[in-house]
Amino acid sequence: MILSSGPGSTRLCRKVADALSLSEESVTAVASLFGGGATVPFIARYRKEATGSLDEVAIASVRDALIRIKQVDDRRGTILTSLRERKILTADLQNKLLSADTVAEIEDIYLPYRPKRQTRASVARDRGLEPLAAVLRMQDPRLSPSIAAATFLSDAVPTAADALAGARDILAEEISENADVRGKIRGIFAGSAHLSSDVIKGKAEDASVYAGYFAWDELITRAASHRILAVMRGEREGVLRLHLAPPEDVVLKSLHTQVVTGRGEASAEVAAAATDAYRRLILPSLEREFFNTVKERADTEAIAVFADNLRHLLLAAPAGEKRVLAIDPGYRTGCKLVCLDATGNVVETGVIYPQTNPSAARAALIQLCKTHAIDIIAVGNGTAGRETEKFVRGITFGRPLPVLLTSECGASVYSASAEARREFPDLDITLRGAVSIGRRVQDPLAELVKIDPKSLGVGQYQHDVDQNRLAAKLADIVEQIVNSVGVNLNTASASLLSYVSGIGPSLAEKIVVYRTTNGPFKNRGELLNVPGVGPKTFEQAAGFLRIIGGDNPLDMTGIHPERYSLVERMAKDLGVSAGRLAGASELLKRIEPEKYVSEDCGLVTIEDIIDELGNPGRDIRITGEEKFSFDQSIHELSDLAEGMVLPGVVTNVTAFGAFVDVGVHQDGLVHVSELADRFVAHPSEIVSVGKQVRVMILSVDAARSRISMSIKRVM
């Protein structure tokens, strides 16, 4: 539950609505649905009337904003309680805290009242110098600070200079704790701060990868996320030293304008205290704050890139129920073979050695393809992948047989996982990897959800970003895709089922156990027989689960069971059974949507229902994109030459460009400036993971294994 109902929740919803430019009614509805245990996919798909048809992205944004703003309110509440208990909360202070919108503003207001350890200012106060600070604070132009200080001398304060230094310490602390002062300087940081880096002495030779950052300086408002994350990694590795601050003269000019009111000697003391306040107290504090802010922004951008890449990867078109011969290539240990039937079951395994015994390898492949009526051969694209692909393409099978070079990113991770051991306890770890390669051709989504997204090779600085935020965002994406596509209740693995709205890992395992014990589900209602599945879970999950060939044809659609009675009304009005409506385009044309609108079921839901009836069993992943093959004359980096135009596949998209595989065991970079003959704000405007492209080779650096490419020059 994100928040409870009441005046506080109303205020939160209003704040979120303003922040996201959404209607307060929509935000309130989303908050209420979350409070009732609803998930993002369920709200987006089946509660459009309540939310005003907000999509998954908007609903997730509302959720995140509610949590973020509630955290601000919680911190405000903690501080108010502390001040109240210490009997120092005034009406003015309370109003200031209630008016603050961010944690930073709240902390600024609270700073003077925060319990402190001993500071230079507290020492000066203990020495009786507070009255001297008060005199200086008045900035009387007639005052002689040294004469005024002479009356405060003691054993602890032997000279007038010592007295003035202590008074300045008190003033510096007061200035540094002034919320208005900090707010003004924070604004200067936000608009004018530079992030800079320089190399630590003695580290230059061993860290050439950071050479571009040995003397780097950029406005934080312009610094790209990948550069921010790069220099921060360099700092962690002990290579770079980082600084973050606006030009000091700009800050001090603004600060002195705020606190210095005259031209006399007392004002000079206040100016000196202000300068000290900035350099010693405010700068370190705001530098830390803005390092965190800049890092958070860079993380957000990098995580968004990763999420978008993952989305495209998971939405790759499935081959469907095809019999696949999967090959995990290798040199010394041979190529591992796995034959899969149309549903992904292993029917035979083997090993061939094309490098040392090509004739036996050729004969084995021909026999396996014949015995199991193989439809597709999938070859992993790792070590020896291109060589194995070339070998297989050279075999005459007696009939056309597609040979696909398939990404094996994460296959080794899966093969060593607990899930792989549970699924194939008697299968060698190397053969499990081949199974993963073959199954991701049959159904990429169903197979890839078994692998930690961070192992799929589509991230940008993925190990440098906040790991909790990354994991949460990637889980959101997987959940979104799984529920958008829908899940076959009778064939899905526990991994796939765990991402279905309302289910989770524990219930997913129970569903698989129930299915194994009792046989296939015949209808969605049978899900309620699974231990742990109650009405709420059923409500959240049922619409995203599909049953093919069950008792009710509606169970193979995305229509929620709560609307089956409505479909039956439609069918009755047409004089047919509800099952007859599925796929019956002529009958569906006769339905008058407005006739079925009710208080809890609007036109948008009626139209969704009719659309589902018109496309039962639809798979949104079907793209019809042609199968891809590399240039068969190109296998190694040494085969490349400047000016070559080659087919390739986008393997990763980052903020600075796209990486493209042309089949030489090393992806090349198409810089963002080489994507199109126009300004490209982000590479995702032009390319996505898995997209087939043609590239021109611009340069090859064999020593550093770097390839520079262009897409715009072959458009």
N, C-alpha and C positions, 0 to 999 in steps of 0.2 A: 504494500500500500504506500503510495507516494505522499499523500497528505489526507488529513481528516476533514470532514465538512465543518462549516462554521464561518464566522467573520474573517478569521485568519486565512482560510482557504480562498475566500472570495477576493481578498486583497492580493493574494499570490497569483490567482488566475488573471486578475486585471493587469498585474505587472508583466506576466508572461505574454499576455495578449498584446500589450504595448510594445514589448521588446521584439516580438516576432511579427508584428503587423498582422495579427489575426483577430478575428472577432472574439470578444470575451465569451460569447455563448459557446463557440466551438472549443475553446480552451477549457471552459468549465465542464463541458460534456466529456472531453478526453480525460480530464482529471478524475471525474466521477467514475468513468469506465475503468481507469487504472485502479482506482480505489476499490472497485468490485472484483479485481483480479483478472481483468481482460488483458490480452497481449496486443502488441502493435499490429501484427498481421490480422488478427480478428477484428480489431477496431476499424482498420483501413478497409477491410473487405466486406464486413457485414453490419457496420454501424454508420453508414454514410449519411443517413438522415440526421443523426445526432451531431455529427462533426462537421457537417457542411461539405462532405466528400473530401476531407483532408487525406493526403496520401501517406505512405509509410514514413517518408522523410520528414514531413511536417509533424506527424504524430510523435515520432522519435525526438524531434526538436522540442516539442512541448514537454515531453517527459524529462528530457535533460535540463530544460530551463526551469521546470518546477523543482527538480532536485537541487539545481544550482542556487536558485533564489531562496529555497527553504534553508539551505546551508548558511546563506547570509543572515536570514532571520534567526536561525538557531544561535549563531555567533553573537548577534545583537542581543538576544535574550539572555545569553550567558553573561555578557558584560553588564547589562542592566541589573541582573540579579546580584552580581558581585558588588556593584556600586551601591545598590540599595542596602545590602547586608553590612557594608562598611559605613553606611549613613553619610555618604558624600554625593548622593544623586540629587541634583537640583532640577527644577522644572526646565531651565534653559538647556542643561546638559542632556536631559531626556529627549527634548525636542530635536536637538542636533543629532542624536543617535538614531531617532526614529526617521529622520529625514535623509539619512545616508543610504546610498543605493548599493555600495560595494563593500566588501570586507576591508579593502584598503582604506576607504574613507572612515569606516567604523574604527579601525585600529588607530588611525591618525587622531581621532577625537578622544579615544581612550588613553592614548600614549602618556599624557601628563599624569594620569591617575593610576597607571599601572604600577603595581608593587615593584620596587627597584632594588637591585644590589647596589653596593657603594659605587658612586661615580665621582668624577672630579668636582662636579657641582655640589654633590652632597657633602663632600669633604669641606668645600669652601663654606657651605652653610654652617657646618659644625664649627667652623672657625670664626663664626660671627660676621661673615662678609655679605649676608643678604641685604642689610641696610645700604651698604656701599653700592651693590648692584642696583638697588632701587633708585638711588641718587643718579647713577649713570643713565638708567633707563629714561629718566625725565629729559635728558639731553639739553640741559640748560646751557645756553651758549656762554654764560658768564662763569660757569663752573671750571675750576682747575682740578682735574682728576687726581693729580699727585698730592695736592694739598688736602683734598677730601679723604684720600687714602691714608694719610698720615695719622688720622685718629683711630685707625683700625689695626694698628700694629700690636703684635704680641709675640710670645716665644715661638708660636707656630707660624706667625706672619711677621718676619723680622724686618721687611722693607716695604716701601710704598709700591714698588714694582710687583712684589709678591701679592700684595692686597689687590691690586688692579687685575693681576692675572686670575686670581680666584673669583673676583667679581665678573670678569669676562666669561669664566667657565659657567657661572650661574646663568648669565645672559645667553650664552651659546646653547645651553640645554633648553632654556625656555623657548628660544627661537626655533630650535630643531623639533620641539614638541608642539609647535603651533600648527593647528590643522590647516589654516588658510595658507600659511607659508609652504607647508609640505604639498598642499594641493596645487599651488602655483608652480612649484618646481617639478612636481610630477607631470604637469601639463607640458613643461619644457622638455622633459625627458621623452614623453610620448611623441612629440613632434620633431625634436632635434637631436636626440641621442644617437651617437655613433657606436657601432660595435667594431672593435679593432683587435687585431692579433699581431703578435710578433714572435719570432722563434726564440726559444730558450737557448742560451749559450751552450754550444757543444752538441746540439741536437740536429743541426741542419743536415749533416752528411747522412745520418741514419734515417731520416724521415723525408725523403724526396717527394713522397706522395702528397705532402702538405706544402710543397714549395710555393704554390700559388697563394698561400696564406702567411708566409713569413713576414710580410709587411703589408697587411690588408686592412682596409678601413671602409666602412659602408654605413649609411644611415640605416637604422633599424627598420624604418618604414619601407625601405627598398630592398633590404637583404632577403634573398630567396631562401626558402626553408632548407634546401639542400646545403647551401653555404653555411647557414647557421649551425646545422647539425654537424657539418664537417669540422668546423673550427672547435665546436664543443667536444667532439671526439678527440681532436688534436690536443686539447687541454687535458682531457682525462688521461691520455696516453703520455703526458709529460713532455710534449713537444712544443706546444704553443702556450703563450701567456695571453689572456683575454682582458679587455677593458671595455666598459660600457658607460658612456656619459655624454652629455651634450657639451659644447664648448663652454669652458668654465666662465669666460668673461660674460657670456649671455646670461648664465645663471646668477652670477654675482651682481650684475647690473640690475636684474629684476629683484633680487633679494634685498639689495641696499635701498632700492626705491620703496620697498615695503616697510623696512624697519628703521632706516636712518632718516630722521626728520630735520636735522640741522647741519651746521657747518663747524661747530665748535669742537673743543677737545673731547668733550663727553660723547659727541656724535662719532668722533673718530674711534673711541673705545667701543661703541656699539657696532660700528662698521667692522672693526677687527673681530669682535665676538661673532658677528654674522658670518664672516668669511670662515672662521674656525668652525662654526656650527655646520656650514655646508661641507667643508672638506673632511672634518673628523666624524661628524654624526649623520648628516643627511645623505651625503654621497654614498657611503658604504651601504646604508640601508636601502636607498632607492636603486643602487646598482644591483644588489641582490634581488630586489623585487622585480626589476626589469629583465634581469637574466632569466628569472622564472617565467615572466610574461612572454618574452621572446621565444624561449624554449617551448612554452605551451603552444604558441602560435605555429612554430615550426612543426611541432608534433602533430597538431591538428591538420596541417596541410599534407604532411607525409602520410599520416594515417588515412586521410581521404584518398590519396593516390593509391595506396595499398588496397583500400576497400573497393575502389573502382576497378582496379585490375582483377581483384578476386571475383567481383561480380561478373565480369566478362568471361573469366575462366570457368566459373560454375554454370554459366548459361551456354556453354559450348554445346553444339547440336549433338545429340546421341545417335549412334548408328542404329540403335534399337535392338530387336531380338535377332541378332546375327551370330552365327557360329564363328568364333575368333581363334586364330592361332597366334598366341602372343610370344614374342621372342625378347628375352633380356640379354642383350649382346655382351660378349666378353672375349678376351684374347686367350690368355693362359688357361682359364677355367672353363672355356667354352661358352656357347650360347644356350641359355636355359629356355626350354620350350614348355608351353602349357596350352592345351586345347580346352576351350570353353564351349559349352553348349549354348543355346540361344538365351538361356536364363542366367548364364554366368557360372554354372557349375563346372568344376574341373573334371574332365573325362579322361585325360591322358597327359603325362608329362614326359620330358626327355631332355637330353643334352646333345648338341652337335658341335663339331669343331671345323668350321668352314676354312680356317686358316691352314690347318694341318691335314685335314682329310675332307676335301671339298666334295668328292664323289659320294662318300657315305652321307655327308650332310645333305646333299642334294636329294639323294634317294629317300632319306628319312622325311624330309619336308614334303616331297611328292606323296609319299605313302600316308602321312598324317592328314594331309589336305583331302585325300581321296577317302580315307576311312571315316573321317568325321564330317565330310561334306562342308569343309571350311568356306566361309563367305568372305572373310577379311583376314589379312595377315598384318599384325601390328608389331612394329619393331621399335624398341626403346631407343631414344635419341642420345644416350650417354656414350660411354667409352665403347668404341668399335661400332657405334650405331650406323654411321654412313657406310662403312665397309660392309656390314651385314645387310643393310638395305640394298646396296648394289648387287651383292651376291644373290639375294632372294629375287630381285627383279630380273636377274639373268636366267632364272629357271623357267622352263616351259611346263606349265601345269595342265595343259590340255584344255583350259578354259580361262576366260578373263578372271583375274583374281586381284582385287585392289591390295596394294602394299602401302601401309601408312607408317610414316616415321612419327612416333608418338612421344610426347613429353613424359619423361620418367621422374620428374622432380617430385620428391616426396615418397617415391615407391620404396626406397630402401628404409625410410622412416617407418612406413606402414608395415613392411615385412618383419621388422623387429618389434612391433608393438604388441601389447597384450591382446588387442582385438584380433590381430592376425593369428596369434598363437591359439586363441579360442576358436577362430574360424577354421584354421588348418593346423591342428595339433600335430599331424603326422607328416606335414609337408616341410621340406627343407626351406630355410629362410630365403635362399636365392630364388627358389621357385615361387614363393609368395610374392616376391617383387614382380615376377612375370605375370602372375594373376592380376595384380593391380594395374599393370600396363594394359592388359587385354580388357579388363572390365571398364577402364576409363574410356575406352573406345565405344563399348556398348552403351554406357550411361555415365558420362563424366561426373555429373552431380552426385549420384549415388555412391561413387567410389571416392571422390575427392573429400567428401564430408568425413571420411574416416581418418583423414590426415590433418594434423595441426596446420592451419592456413599459413603459419609462419615458415613452414617447410616447403611451400609450393613455389618459392623463387620469384615472387612477383612484388616484393616490397622495396621501398626506398628507405635506406638507413633504418631498417626495421628493428635492429638491436639497440638503436640509440634513443628511440622514442619511449614514452611512458608505457610500460608493458601492460599495465592494467587497462589503460584506455585503449590500447591497440587490441587486446583480447576482446574487450567489450564491443568495440566497433565491428571487428571481424565476425564475432558471434551474431551481431545484429544483421550483418549482410547475409551470412549463411542462412539464418532463420528466415529472412525476407525472401531469398531465392527459393528455398525449399518449399515454403508455403505458397509462393506464387506459382511454382510448377505443379505442386500437388504430389502426394506420395501414395504409392500402391500399398495398401494396408497388408496385402497378402504376400508381398515379396520384399518389402523394405527391410534393410538391416536395422539393428538397434541404433546404430549411429545416425542413420537417416531419420528414423522415427523420433529421435531425441530432439530434433530441431523443429518438429511439428508444434504448432501453437498449443500451449497448455500441457505438453507431455513431459519432456525432460528425460534425462538418462535413466532414472530408476523405473519410471513407468514404461519406457521403451523396452527395457529388458523384460518386464512382466508381460507386455504385449507379445513379444517374440516367444516367450515360454508358453503362453496361452495358445498361440497359433500352432506351435510345435505339438502341443498336447492334444488339442481339439480339432486340428485341421484348419483349413482356410476359413476366414470370416465370410459369411454369406450376406450380411447386411451391416450397415453402420451401427444399428442399434445393438448389435452383439458386442460392441466395444464396451458397453456398460457391464458386461459379465466379467471383464478383466479386473482382478483385485486392485483396488486403489483408484479406479476410474469412476468418479461420481458425476452427477449432473453438470457441475461447473466445468470439469475437465472435458466432458463430452461436448458441451456447448462450444468451448474454445477450439477443440481439435477436429470435430466431425467433418466440417466443411472442407478441410484440407486433405482428408484421407479419401482415397479412391478404391472402389471394389469393382474389378472388371469381371463381368459374367456372373454377378451375384443375383440375389432375389429381386432387387429393385434397380431398374436402369438409371434412376436418378443418382444412385450411389457412385456412378462413374463420372459425375459432373461436379462442378464447384458449387452447386446449389446446396445451401445449408438445410439440414433436416427440418429446422424450424419453419421452413417455407414450403415443405412438401405439400401441405394442405392447400396452399395457394396454387401450386402447380396442378393439383387434382381438380381444383375449381376451374382452372383454365381448360383442362382436358374435358371435364364434364360439359362445359359450355360449348365445346367443339364436338361433343358426342364420341370421344375416343377415350382410351385409357391413358393415364399419365405417362406410362412407358412408351406409348406411341409418339409422344411429342419429341423425344430425343432424336435429333437429326432430321426431323420432318420439316424442312424449310417451307413447304407450301402451307402446311397447317399453321406454322408459327406466324406467317404473314397475316393470318386472319385474326390473330389476337389483338385486341384493343387495350394497350397498356393502361391508359387512364382509367379504365373500368375497374382495375384491381387496386388502385391506390387507396390506402387507408391511413389512419393516424400514425401507425407504427411502421408502415411500409410505403415509402414514397416511390415516385416515378423512377428515380435512379436505380433503386433495388429491383423494381419490376423489369427494367431494361436489362440489367445484369442477368436476371433469371432467364429471360428470353434468349440472350446471347449465349449463355451456357447451354441451353436446350438446343441451340443451333449448332453447337460445336462440342458435342460430348467427347470426352477423352482427348481434347486438344492439348498439345504440348507446345508451350510458348517458345521452346528452345529450337524448334525446327527452323533453320535458316535457308537451307537449300544451297549453301556455299559449296563450291566445287572442292573436291579433295585435292590436297596440295602435294607437290613433289619438288624437291630441290633440283637445281641444275646438276645433271649426272656427271658433268665433267669437272665439277668442283668438289673437293673433299678435304683439302688441307689449307691452312693459312697461306702456304707457299703457292697455291694455285690462283690466288687472287692477284689482280693487277688494277692499277688506277684506270678508271673509265669503264670498267666492266659493269653491265647491267644484269642483275640477277633477281630471281624470285626469292622471297624470304617471308618469315613469319615473325610478327611482333611478339616478343617473349616478356617484355616488361616495359611499363611506361612510368617515367619519373617526371619531376617538375622541370628538368632541364632537357629532356628529349626522350627518345624511345630506343630500346635495344632490339635488334633484329637478328634472327638466326638465319644464316644463308647456307648452313650445313658444313661449317669448318671447325666445329668444336669450340668456337669462340664467338660470342655475340658481338655485333658491331653497333656503334652508337650513331643514331641520326639525331644530331643536335636540333633543338627546337627551331633554330633559324633555318634548318634545311628541310623542314616539313612541308612548307607551302610558300607560294609567292605572295604572301601577305603576312601581316602581323598575327602571330599565334600566341594568345595569352597563356594557354596550357596545351601540351601535346595531346591531351585527351579530346581536344576539339577535332583532331585529324585521325588519330589512330587509337586502337584498343588492343588489349592482350588477345592473341589468337588471330588477329587480322592478317590476311595475306596481302603482301605489298611487293612492289618492284623497287629495287634500290640501285643507285649508282655508287660504286666504290670510289671514294675520294682520296683515301690514303690508307696505307697499311704499315704499322709499326710492329714488325715481327719481334723485335727485342722486348717490347713491353706487351705484346699480344693485344694490340689495339687496332681497331678498324673504324675508320670514319666513313660514314655513308650519307647519301642524300636521297630523299624521296621527291622533292620538288623538281629536281633536274631530269626526272624521267616521266613527269606528268604530262 
